Amino acid sequence: MRITDILRGSKPCFSFEFFPPKSDEGVATLMSTAAALQPLKPAFVSVTYGAGGSTRRRTLDVVKAMKRDLGLEAMAHLTCVGATIDELRAVLHDLEEAQIDNVLALRGDPPRGDMHFLPPTGGLAHASELASLVGSEFNFCVGGACYPEKHIEAVDFASDLKFLVDKVHAGAEFLITQLFFDNEQYYLFVDRARRMGIDVPIIPGIMPITNVEQVARFTTLCGATIPAKLMSELNARRDQPEAVLDLGVAYATLQCVDLLSAGVPAIHFYTLNKSPAARAVVSALLAARPWERSAGRRYLESVDALGWTIT
C-alpha cells in the first residue's frame, strides 16, 4: 500500500526505522525486534541503506522478509552512493518484483573516510535526481528526507529549502524529518516549507534517547541539537543507564503528545534496531490518544487545504 494512501486515514499512524545488520544472526534478531512491534500495527517500517550504501543487498533482503514473513508494509531506502543509474534501476526492478510499494530516495552520506560526497561515474548527484528516476520510470510511492535544523552541508535554511522544493517537484510525495528534540524547530520548519509551496505531508522523525554517548554522536553527525535543559538532565544520569532510558522514553512521549495534539499525520520512530523504547512510547500514545484533543492544531493550519483528514 502506498504511504500517501495510508496517511489519508482517519487517525495518525506510527512507523519504525531499522538498519540492516551485518550478519545473519543480526538479521534474525532484527526480525524478532520487528515482530515485537507488530501488535502496535505500524503503518509501515523502513530499512536504511547503511553507511555509504555498504549494505545494499542485506537492505533488500530485510525489506522483502519484513513484508513477506511479517506482513509489514516495508519501505526500502535507496541512495545515490556507489551505484550507476543502471544499477539503481536493477535494484528498483528487484523491489518491484517483491511487490514493495514505497521507496525513500536519498542522496546518501559519503563513504567512510571521504569528506565530501562525489557522485559515482554514471550515477546521480542529488536526491532530487533519484526521486525523478524512481517516479518517472516506476510506480513506487516516493518519499524524501528533510531537516528541521537544515542539512549539515547546507549554507543556510533558504538554500536547504530550495533543494527540498526541487526534491518535491522531482516526485517526492511525502517527507520524513531528521531526528529533533525541540518541537518548535519542527513547527517552524513546516511553516517555512509551506511558504515555499511544499504541500506534501511532513512526518516528524523521533528517536527516544537510550544512551547519552550515542545520541551525542548522532546529533553531531546529522547537525541536530539537544536542548540545554534536556542535555543537563541526561548528563546528571550519564552513569545510570536505566535512568537515561526512562528519561528518553518520557521525553519522547511528551514530544509525541504535543505533535499529535497539533495534528501531525504520523510519527516515524528511529529505533536503532531495539523495540522496548519505541514500543513503550507508542503504547502510551495509543492509550492516551492525544490526537483526539482539541488543543494545539498548529500543524493543521498549514495542511487544511491539502485534504489530509485528522480526526
Secondary structure, DSSP 4 states (H G I P E B T S, - for coil): --HHHHHTSSS-EEEEEE---SSHHHHHHHHHHHHHHGGG--SEEEE---GGGTTHHHHHHHHHHHHHHH---EEEEEE-TT--HHHHHHHHHHHHHTT--EEEEE--PPPTT-SS--PPTTS-SSHHHHHHHHHHHS-PEEEEEE-TT--TT-SSHHHHHHHHHHHHHHT--EEEEEE-S-HHHHHHHHHHHHHTT--S-EEEEE-----HHHHHHHHHHHT----HHHHHHHHHTTT-HHHHHHHHHHHHHHHHHHHHHTT-SEEEEE-TT--HHHHHHHHHHHHH-GGGS-S--HHHHHHGGGT----
